[in-house]
Amino acid sequence: MNKFFVPAQNISQDKISVLNSDQIHHLQVVLRLKPGEVVGVFDGAGNEYMATIDKISARSVDLTVLEKSSASNINKICVTIACAIPKKTSMDDIIDKLTQLGADRVIPMITERVIVRLDQQKAILRKKRWDKISLNASQQSQRLNLMAIDPLKDISEVLSEAGGFDLKLIPTILGERKEIKEVLAQTQARKILVLIGPEGDFTPEEVSAAVKSGFVPVSLGETVLRVDTAAIVVAGFIKLYANN
């Protein structure tokens, strides 16, 4: 069944209105859907709807809700990845893969060794693109909640806002570290924040500041991973751990 996103404000008790021009085009021209066909809709807040198409026009697609279900958040582990902007790999791909893996939030991050520097206008445009990539990946992977993507932040800002997390991890190649599986096995944390460093890793000063903010230095294995690989490995491992 085809599934697509509709914001909650366009969903009433039993009616749904698709007003986004790109989605209307996709439904009408690409998928060639007709009145009477059944589609899936999610609102990004954990609710899913089975609905039948009533009317398709150039300005809207009107649907009637047949069935509604909601995802359970009981015992759910929420994963936030604060990821340094990579040099050689695309942040677009990281956003896409983390969405598919079920990460709850991504914080694009600037650290001392980050090469790519975005001015305010470029950062705004990149975030709009990342939001669209994440939405498309959500529809493709059929997840019900949209992944939140923060505006670009400096690592110092991320550390200052980290107090609300149960477990905070910083994978690094510096100093004493624990195995990530060991740390996860010893915790009942439900809100986890992980910092992913740039090419060249975090500086010793950044690791020290993170430790002072309650972060646990961890190892991701014997090899040194690229930024995109590290982000994907961490998210995948935590989700696998949560499922078991």
Backbone as CSV, one residue per row, in Angstrom:
resi,resn,N_x,N_y,N_z,CA_x,CA_y,CA_z,C_x,C_y,C_z
1,MET,0.842,-1.195,0.000,0.000,0.000,0.000,0.881,1.251,0.000
2,ASN,0.542,2.224,-0.833,1.266,3.488,-0.850,1.008,4.260,0.445
3,LYS,2.072,4.820,1.022,1.943,5.568,2.265,2.651,6.907,2.111
4,PHE,2.031,7.972,2.612,2.642,9.284,2.491,2.277,10.142,3.696
5,PHE,3.022,11.238,3.857,2.890,12.119,5.013,1.883,13.230,4.753
6,VAL,1.033,13.479,5.756,0.127,14.629,5.756,0.208,15.264,7.139
7,PRO,0.484,16.572,7.243,0.567,17.205,8.566,-0.747,17.120,9.323
8,ALA,-0.636,17.056,10.652,-1.811,16.824,11.501,-2.898,17.872,11.299
9,GLN,-2.519,19.122,10.977,-3.530,20.170,10.818,-4.422,19.938,9.600
10,ASN,-4.019,19.032,8.709,-4.842,18.710,7.537,-5.657,17.432,7.735
11,ILE,-5.708,16.959,8.987,-6.445,15.743,9.300,-7.485,16.046,10.364
12,SER,-8.748,15.819,10.029,-9.819,15.965,11.011,-10.195,14.571,11.511
13,GLN,-11.316,14.440,12.158,-11.687,13.155,12.728,-11.783,12.049,11.678
14,ASP,-12.388,12.355,10.541,-12.540,11.311,9.524,-12.220,11.794,8.112
15,LYS,-11.626,13.001,8.002,-11.288,13.537,6.695,-9.815,13.956,6.648
16,ILE,-9.215,13.758,5.479,-7.822,14.136,5.264,-7.743,14.925,3.972
17,SER,-7.002,16.041,4.017,-6.803,16.854,2.819,-5.317,16.928,2.485
18,VAL,-4.969,16.500,1.292,-3.593,16.619,0.801,-3.502,17.907,0.003
19,LEU,-2.686,18.840,0.505,-2.606,20.157,-0.134,-1.231,20.453,-0.731
20,ASN,-0.251,19.614,-0.430,1.103,19.820,-0.941,1.152,19.506,-2.433
21,SER,1.627,20.458,-3.229,1.587,20.308,-4.686,2.446,19.145,-5.171
22,ASP,3.597,18.935,-4.532,4.458,17.823,-4.939,3.770,16.481,-4.682
23,GLN,3.105,16.369,-3.545,2.410,15.122,-3.230,1.212,14.900,-4.151
24,ILE,0.492,15.982,-4.439,-0.648,15.867,-5.365,-0.160,15.355,-6.722
25,HIS,0.924,15.918,-7.193,1.509,15.476,-8.473,1.928,14.012,-8.395
26,HIS,2.537,13.628,-7.286,3.000,12.250,-7.132,1.821,11.276,-7.137
27,LEU,0.767,11.627,-6.417,-0.397,10.752,-6.348,-1.132,10.670,-7.680
28,GLN,-1.256,11.832,-8.328,-2.086,11.934,-9.533,-1.345,11.484,-10.789
29,VAL,-0.091,11.924,-10.926,0.646,11.693,-12.170,1.574,10.484,-12.092
30,VAL,2.301,10.370,-10.991,3.286,9.284,-10.877,2.606,7.961,-10.533
31,LEU,1.820,7.973,-9.451,1.152,6.743,-9.018,-0.144,6.465,-9.770
32,ARG,-0.708,7.512,-10.383,-1.955,7.401,-11.147,-3.096,6.809,-10.310
33,LEU,-3.206,7.283,-9.079,-4.264,6.801,-8.194,-5.608,7.424,-8.585
34,LYS,-6.668,6.690,-8.298,-8.005,7.111,-8.675,-8.919,7.124,-7.451
35,PRO,-10.028,7.880,-7.512,-11.018,7.828,-6.425,-11.456,6.390,-6.165
36,GLY,-11.606,6.070,-4.892,-11.993,4.729,-4.495,-10.822,3.866,-4.055
37,GLU,-9.588,4.255,-4.436,-8.421,3.479,-4.026,-8.047,3.802,-2.583
38,VAL,-7.425,2.823,-1.916,-7.058,2.955,-0.506,-5.565,3.224,-0.388
39,VAL,-5.209,4.193,0.460,-3.813,4.556,0.674,-3.541,4.650,2.179
40,GLY,-2.255,4.689,2.534,-1.861,4.886,3.912,-1.355,6.294,4.128
41,VAL,-1.649,6.865,5.279,-1.227,8.224,5.626,-0.638,8.196,7.027
42,PHE,0.452,8.950,7.245,0.961,9.133,8.605,1.164,10.619,8.857
43,ASP,1.014,11.022,10.132,1.044,12.456,10.447,2.351,12.906,11.094
44,GLY,3.334,12.011,11.200,4.625,12.373,11.774,4.656,12.357,13.275
45,ALA,3.511,12.124,13.911,3.438,12.114,15.368,3.082,10.734,15.907
46,GLY,3.270,9.716,15.081,3.026,8.354,15.532,1.668,7.792,15.164
47,ASN,0.864,8.552,14.415,-0.468,8.079,14.021,-0.473,7.659,12.553
48,GLU,-1.147,6.561,12.280,-1.255,6.049,10.922,-2.728,5.887,10.562
49,TYR,-3.051,6.189,9.302,-4.430,6.134,8.851,-4.530,5.314,7.571
50,MET,-5.567,4.503,7.492,-5.946,3.885,6.235,-7.114,4.706,5.706
51,ALA,-6.993,5.168,4.473,-8.012,6.085,3.951,-8.314,5.780,2.490
52,THR,-9.512,6.129,2.092,-9.912,5.953,0.699,-9.972,7.316,0.012
53,ILE,-9.556,7.353,-1.230,-9.547,8.606,-1.982,-10.966,8.945,-2.443
54,ASP,-11.414,10.155,-2.090,-12.739,10.620,-2.510,-12.666,11.434,-3.797
55,LYS,-11.672,12.338,-3.848,-11.610,13.287,-4.966,-10.172,13.715,-5.197
56,ILE,-9.782,13.807,-6.446,-8.458,14.287,-6.821,-8.613,15.460,-7.775
57,SER,-7.972,16.581,-7.419,-7.961,17.742,-8.305,-6.548,18.311,-8.333
58,ALA,-6.357,19.375,-9.096,-5.031,19.982,-9.191,-4.622,20.668,-7.894
59,ARG,-5.603,20.995,-7.047,-5.311,21.736,-5.819,-5.332,20.893,-4.557
60,SER,-6.001,19.740,-4.591,-6.099,18.929,-3.378,-6.489,17.499,-3.717
61,VAL,-6.195,16.632,-2.747,-6.696,15.262,-2.785,-7.462,15.054,-1.483
62,ASP,-8.726,14.703,-1.577,-9.578,14.534,-0.407,-9.754,13.048,-0.110
63,LEU,-9.586,12.689,1.169,-9.689,11.293,1.574,-10.618,11.147,2.769
64,THR,-11.180,9.966,2.924,-11.982,9.617,4.092,-11.256,8.542,4.893
65,VAL,-11.143,8.766,6.189,-10.439,7.827,7.065,-11.277,6.567,7.263
66,LEU,-10.644,5.428,7.036,-11.292,4.137,7.267,-10.870,3.543,8.611
67,GLU,-9.602,3.794,8.954,-9.062,3.201,10.180,-7.873,4.021,10.659
68,LYS,-7.742,4.156,11.969,-6.630,4.881,12.570,-5.942,3.993,13.595
69,SER,-4.605,4.049,13.620,-3.839,3.336,14.636,-2.702,4.230,15.099
70,SER,-2.225,3.991,16.307,-1.154,4.808,16.879,-0.030,3.922,17.368
71,ALA,1.209,4.380,17.149,2.380,3.640,17.609,2.511,3.782,19.118
72,SER,2.923,2.721,19.781,3.139,2.747,21.224,4.547,3.217,21.533
73,ASN,4.668,4.141,22.488,5.986,4.632,22.911,6.457,3.981,24.204
74,ILE,5.739,2.933,24.635,6.129,2.254,25.866,7.489,1.576,25.662
75,ASN,8.405,1.837,26.587,9.755,1.255,26.568,10.562,1.646,25.327
76,LYS,10.157,2.697,24.634,10.883,3.129,23.447,12.172,3.848,23.819
77,ILE,13.257,3.458,23.169,14.529,4.158,23.343,14.636,5.236,22.281
78,CYS,14.803,6.477,22.709,14.924,7.617,21.793,16.397,7.932,21.573
79,VAL,16.803,7.942,20.320,18.211,8.119,19.972,18.410,9.443,19.246
80,THR,19.297,10.264,19.788,19.689,11.519,19.148,21.152,11.416,18.732
81,ILE,21.440,11.729,17.474,22.804,11.708,16.951,23.225,13.137,16.635
82,ALA,24.225,13.625,17.358,24.820,14.926,17.034,26.041,14.645,16.168
83,CYS,25.936,14.967,14.890,26.944,14.534,13.912,27.684,15.711,13.304
84,ALA,29.010,15.648,13.380,29.837,16.676,12.755,29.630,16.657,11.246
85,ILE,29.607,17.832,10.629,29.456,17.923,9.183,30.674,17.292,8.519
86,PRO,30.475,16.265,7.692,31.623,15.560,7.107,32.206,16.291,5.909
87,LYS,33.444,15.931,5.584,34.130,16.554,4.455,33.923,15.760,3.171
88,LYS,34.207,14.465,3.218,34.210,13.664,2.003,32.869,13.003,1.725
89,THR,32.116,12.733,2.758,30.825,12.077,2.569,29.708,13.104,2.723
90,SER,28.560,12.768,2.202,27.458,13.725,2.180,26.591,13.609,3.420
91,MET,26.288,14.739,4.042,25.350,14.758,5.158,23.970,14.316,4.685
92,ASP,23.702,14.519,3.398,22.433,14.055,2.840,22.270,12.557,3.066
93,ASP,23.323,11.791,2.788,23.266,10.336,2.944,23.124,9.940,4.406
94,ILE,23.793,10.674,5.294,23.687,10.381,6.722,22.253,10.590,7.198
95,ILE,21.645,11.690,6.782,20.255,11.974,7.151,19.338,10.868,6.638
96,ASP,19.530,10.470,5.401,18.699,9.424,4.795,18.811,8.111,5.570
97,LYS,20.042,7.691,5.858,20.251,6.399,6.529,19.774,6.435,7.976
98,LEU,20.005,7.529,8.683,19.559,7.616,10.069,18.036,7.622,10.161
99,THR,17.383,8.229,9.177,15.918,8.185,9.139,15.438,6.753,8.987
100,GLN,16.042,6.020,8.056,15.645,4.637,7.832,15.896,3.758,9.058
101,LEU,16.967,4.053,9.793,17.321,3.253,10.957,16.465,3.572,12.183
102,GLY,15.674,4.641,12.093,14.770,4.962,13.188,15.326,5.916,14.228
103,ALA,16.400,6.646,13.899,16.880,7.673,14.822,15.780,8.707,15.030
104,ASP,15.697,9.255,16.226,14.617,10.182,16.550,14.972,11.638,16.274
105,ARG,16.278,11.938,16.337,16.687,13.340,16.185,18.135,13.385,15.718
106,VAL,18.427,14.322,14.840,19.798,14.548,14.378,20.154,16.010,14.612
107,ILE,21.343,16.231,15.143,21.851,17.590,15.350,23.089,17.775,14.475
108,PRO,22.988,18.464,13.337,24.195,18.765,12.553,25.111,19.644,13.393
109,MET,26.394,19.292,13.449,27.265,19.894,14.459,28.585,20.397,13.861
110,ILE,29.034,21.524,14.392,30.332,22.081,14.051,31.300,21.817,15.208
111,THR,32.448,21.223,14.896,33.520,21.042,15.876,34.774,21.721,15.342
112,GLU,35.823,21.724,16.148,37.031,22.461,15.764,37.637,21.946,14.468
113,ARG,37.573,20.632,14.236,38.227,20.042,13.069,37.295,19.853,11.874
114,VAL,36.095,20.366,11.959,35.196,20.313,10.804,35.738,21.212,9.701
115,ILE,35.832,20.680,8.489,36.370,21.431,7.353,35.285,22.275,6.682
116,VAL,34.117,21.674,6.505,33.016,22.346,5.802,32.366,23.361,6.729
117,ARG,32.393,24.605,6.342,31.783,25.675,7.128,30.637,26.303,6.339
118,LEU,29.484,26.357,6.955,28.291,26.895,6.301,27.916,28.233,6.918
119,ASP,27.695,29.239,6.058,27.187,30.493,6.594,25.702,30.327,6.917
120,GLN,25.104,31.343,7.501,23.740,31.233,7.984,22.761,30.877,6.864
121,GLN,22.890,31.515,5.720,21.971,31.261,4.616,22.119,29.840,4.088
122,LYS,23.372,29.383,3.934,23.598,28.027,3.448,23.090,27.000,4.451
123,ALA,23.257,27.296,5.734,22.786,26.375,6.770,21.267,26.232,6.722
124,ILE,20.564,27.335,6.469,19.101,27.300,6.363,18.664,26.472,5.162
125,LEU,19.339,26.674,4.024,19.001,25.941,2.808,19.296,24.457,2.956
126,ARG,20.426,24.134,3.603,20.769,22.729,3.827,19.726,22.051,4.714
127,LYS,19.287,22.752,5.753,18.292,22.148,6.648,16.997,21.864,5.903
128,LYS,16.571,22.771,5.034,15.363,22.529,4.241,15.532,21.281,3.383
129,ARG,16.729,21.122,2.799,16.991,19.945,1.974,17.006,18.678,2.830
130,TRP,17.633,18.756,4.008,17.689,17.584,4.894,16.290,17.190,5.373
131,ASP,15.444,18.188,5.660,14.064,17.886,6.066,13.329,17.120,4.964
132,LYS,13.528,17.535,3.725,12.867,16.877,2.598,13.407,15.465,2.406
133,ILE,14.727,15.305,2.531,15.336,13.979,2.397,14.801,13.045,3.476
134,SER,14.698,13.556,4.699,14.207,12.743,5.809,12.746,12.364,5.604
135,LEU,11.941,13.294,5.107,10.529,13.005,4.834,10.403,11.900,3.793
136,ASN,11.179,12.005,2.710,11.128,10.979,1.670,11.575,9.620,2.213
137,ALA,12.609,9.628,3.055,13.095,8.375,3.638,12.079,7.799,4.616
138,SER,11.346,8.675,5.311,10.294,8.214,6.229,9.192,7.501,5.457
139,GLN,8.799,8.068,4.331,7.751,7.458,3.513,8.231,6.141,2.920
140,GLN,9.495,6.111,2.472,10.037,4.884,1.879,10.158,3.773,2.909
141,SER,10.591,4.120,4.125,10.815,3.110,5.166,9.562,2.840,5.990
142,GLN,8.503,3.609,5.752,7.202,3.443,6.405,7.289,3.609,7.924
143,ARG,8.137,4.540,8.375,8.130,4.884,9.789,7.007,5.893,10.037
144,LEU,6.466,5.916,11.237,5.308,6.750,11.529,5.690,8.107,12.107
145,ASN,6.860,8.189,12.759,7.298,9.451,13.352,8.346,10.103,12.460
146,LEU,8.232,11.394,12.258,9.260,12.106,11.515,10.490,12.317,12.405
147,MET,11.658,12.169,11.834,12.890,12.437,12.565,13.107,13.945,12.649
148,ALA,13.355,14.447,13.839,13.620,15.879,14.021,15.049,16.196,13.589
149,ILE,15.218,17.295,12.886,16.546,17.752,12.477,16.743,19.168,12.999
150,ASP,17.712,19.341,13.883,17.976,20.639,14.487,18.698,21.562,13.514
151,PRO,18.649,22.869,13.742,19.533,23.780,13.021,20.987,23.461,13.374
152,LEU,21.898,23.890,12.538,23.324,23.665,12.765,23.757,24.269,14.103
153,LYS,24.488,23.468,14.908,24.914,23.925,16.228,26.400,23.657,16.447
154,ASP,27.023,24.514,17.252,28.395,24.281,17.674,28.404,23.221,18.770
155,ILE,29.502,22.484,18.885,29.571,21.427,19.886,29.362,21.970,21.295
156,SER,29.825,23.179,21.558,29.634,23.757,22.891,28.158,23.936,23.211
157,GLU,27.367,24.283,22.196,25.922,24.432,22.372,25.267,23.083,22.627
158,VAL,25.731,22.063,21.913,25.193,20.713,22.111,25.481,20.238,23.537
159,LEU,26.694,20.459,24.013,27.053,20.037,25.370,26.216,20.769,26.418
160,SER,25.963,22.040,26.195,25.210,22.826,27.178,23.745,22.406,27.240
161,GLU,23.233,21.765,26.176,21.832,21.349,26.127,21.650,19.862,26.398
162,ALA,22.698,19.189,26.878,22.677,17.729,26.983,22.137,17.205,28.307
163,GLY,21.700,18.084,29.178,21.293,17.664,30.515,20.065,16.773,30.575
164,GLY,19.224,16.795,29.555,17.984,16.037,29.607,18.095,14.593,29.165
165,PHE,19.304,14.123,28.875,19.481,12.753,28.384,19.913,11.816,29.512
166,ASP,19.433,10.565,29.430,19.780,9.562,30.436,21.188,9.012,30.238
167,LEU,21.607,8.935,28.974,22.925,8.389,28.646,23.523,9.214,27.528
168,LYS,24.800,9.593,27.700,25.484,10.416,26.709,26.805,9.746,26.348
169,LEU,27.001,9.508,25.061,28.164,8.764,24.583,28.974,9.610,23.604
170,ILE,30.299,9.452,23.654,31.175,10.114,22.692,32.181,9.095,22.160
171,PRO,31.904,8.505,20.998,32.891,7.625,20.377,34.140,8.423,20.006
172,THR,35.298,7.911,20.354,36.547,8.616,20.103,37.686,7.611,20.066
173,ILE,38.810,8.023,19.505,40.004,7.171,19.509,40.992,7.640,20.571
174,LEU,40.572,8.588,21.394,41.464,9.171,22.396,41.231,8.590,23.787
175,GLY,42.311,8.363,24.526,42.224,8.050,25.950,41.540,6.735,26.274
176,GLU,41.147,6.616,27.533,40.460,5.414,27.993,39.012,5.409,27.506
177,ARG,38.607,4.261,27.005,37.253,4.144,26.464,36.646,2.817,26.885
178,LYS,35.332,2.771,26.886,34.612,1.531,27.135,34.033,1.026,25.820
179,GLU,33.754,-0.265,25.769,33.049,-0.819,24.613,31.595,-0.354,24.677
180,ILE,31.046,0.066,23.549,29.688,0.596,23.547,28.677,-0.456,24.002
181,LYS,28.905,-1.716,23.632,27.966,-2.767,24.050,27.998,-2.960,25.569
182,GLU,29.165,-2.746,26.167,29.292,-2.859,27.617,28.497,-1.765,28.314
183,VAL,28.587,-0.555,27.803,27.871,0.575,28.399,26.364,0.377,28.276
184,LEU,25.909,-0.029,27.100,24.475,-0.218,26.888,23.917,-1.351,27.738
185,ALA,24.727,-2.384,27.956,24.265,-3.527,28.748,24.075,-3.176,30.218
186,GLN,24.708,-2.085,30.651,24.669,-1.708,32.070,23.722,-0.555,32.344
187,THR,22.910,-0.191,31.364,22.038,0.971,31.557,20.594,0.642,31.195
188,GLN,19.685,1.380,31.781,18.263,1.304,31.432,17.823,2.610,30.771
189,ALA,18.772,3.305,30.166,18.504,4.624,29.584,17.461,4.551,28.483
190,ARG,16.600,5.569,28.423,15.584,5.682,27.389,15.845,6.846,26.443
191,LYS,16.645,7.815,26.884,17.002,8.956,26.027,18.521,8.985,25.898
192,ILE,19.002,8.686,24.705,20.436,8.534,24.471,20.909,9.573,23.461
193,LEU,21.995,10.253,23.800,22.636,11.227,22.913,24.041,10.743,22.583
194,VAL,24.370,10.717,21.279,25.691,10.292,20.836,26.318,11.395,19.998
195,LEU,27.570,11.742,20.319,28.323,12.699,19.518,29.172,11.946,18.502
196,ILE,29.083,12.327,17.234,29.905,11.744,16.178,30.867,12.811,15.675
197,GLY,32.158,12.533,15.795,33.164,13.528,15.449,33.479,13.588,13.963
198,PRO,34.289,14.552,13.561,34.638,14.749,12.153,35.840,13.887,11.760
199,GLU,36.277,14.013,10.502,37.539,13.416,10.104,38.632,13.974,11.007
200,GLY,39.442,13.117,11.573,40.473,13.579,12.501,40.037,13.525,13.948
201,ASP,38.787,13.126,14.205,38.256,12.939,15.548,38.072,14.280,16.278
202,PHE,37.559,14.196,17.477,37.449,15.358,18.352,38.840,15.758,18.846
203,THR,38.970,17.013,19.245,40.213,17.424,19.891,40.203,16.926,21.340
204,PRO,41.402,16.809,21.969,41.437,16.419,23.385,40.608,17.349,24.264
205,GLU,40.583,18.630,23.926,39.818,19.599,24.708,38.316,19.335,24.587
206,GLU,37.865,18.960,23.381,36.442,18.655,23.178,36.037,17.396,23.929
207,VAL,36.892,16.382,23.917,36.597,15.148,24.655,36.532,15.444,26.149
208,SER,37.488,16.248,26.632,37.509,16.602,28.053,36.242,17.361,28.445
209,ALA,35.815,18.309,27.603,34.597,19.080,27.891,33.376,18.174,27.890
210,ALA,33.348,17.199,26.975,32.220,16.266,26.917,32.170,15.396,28.166
211,VAL,33.319,14.918,28.604,33.375,14.088,29.812,32.881,14.878,31.025
212,LYS,33.274,16.134,31.103,32.816,16.989,32.203,31.299,17.197,32.147
213,SER,30.719,17.082,30.940,29.272,17.234,30.777,28.532,15.910,30.931
214,GLY,29.263,14.865,31.328,28.623,13.585,31.607,28.669,12.562,30.491
215,PHE,29.423,12.830,29.438,29.536,11.882,28.336,30.520,10.770,28.672
216,VAL,30.215,9.573,28.190,31.081,8.413,28.397,31.857,8.144,27.105
217,PRO,33.198,8.192,27.130,33.971,7.859,25.924,33.837,6.371,25.602
218,VAL,33.550,6.052,24.343,33.369,4.658,23.952,34.154,4.364,22.672
219,SER,34.405,3.068,22.469,35.063,2.587,21.265,34.033,1.916,20.369
220,LEU,34.199,2.092,19.054,33.328,1.437,18.080,34.029,0.270,17.390
221,GLY,35.161,-0.158,17.936,35.884,-1.283,17.350,37.334,-0.947,17.078
222,GLU,38.016,-1.880,16.441,39.459,-1.736,16.241,39.808,-0.792,15.105
223,THR,38.919,-0.597,14.141,39.228,0.251,12.999,38.667,1.655,13.199
224,VAL,39.262,2.605,12.515,38.794,3.994,12.566,37.743,4.187,11.471
225,LEU,36.552,4.586,11.869,35.439,4.701,10.933,35.295,6.117,10.394
226,ARG,34.787,6.219,9.170,34.447,7.531,8.626,33.212,8.054,9.336
227,VAL,32.958,9.348,9.160,31.841,9.997,9.857,30.522,9.294,9.561
228,ASP,30.236,9.070,8.283,28.959,8.453,7.931,28.839,7.035,8.472
229,THR,29.937,6.282,8.395,29.916,4.908,8.899,29.689,4.885,10.403
230,ALA,30.382,5.766,11.122,30.241,5.814,12.580,28.814,6.148,12.990
231,ALA,28.209,7.129,12.328,26.837,7.521,12.666,25.859,6.381,12.425
232,ILE,26.012,5.696,11.305,25.114,4.603,10.954,25.325,3.409,11.891
233,VAL,26.591,3.087,12.187,26.897,1.965,13.083,26.302,2.200,14.471
234,VAL,26.475,3.398,14.994,25.968,3.706,16.339,24.449,3.594,16.386
235,ALA,23.777,4.239,15.438,22.311,4.196,15.434,21.806,2.771,15.272
236,GLY,22.425,2.032,14.362,22.002,0.660,14.132,22.237,-0.227,15.337
237,PHE,23.385,-0.051,15.998,23.698,-0.876,17.161,22.747,-0.603,18.316
238,ILE,22.462,0.677,18.559,21.544,1.023,19.659,20.148,0.491,19.380
239,LYS,19.680,0.619,18.133,18.354,0.110,17.803,18.306,-1.409,17.913
240,LEU,19.383,-2.087,17.503,19.447,-3.532,17.633,19.429,-3.936,19.105
241,TYR,20.190,-3.201,19.917,20.223,-3.458,21.355,18.833,-3.253,21.961
242,ALA,18.145,-2.201,21.518,16.823,-1.903,22.070,15.825,-3.009,21.747
243,ASN,15.935,-3.577,20.555,15.018,-4.626,20.132,15.272,-5.949,20.822
244,ASN,16.429,-6.072,21.450,16.775,-7.310,22.131,16.874,-7.156,23.630
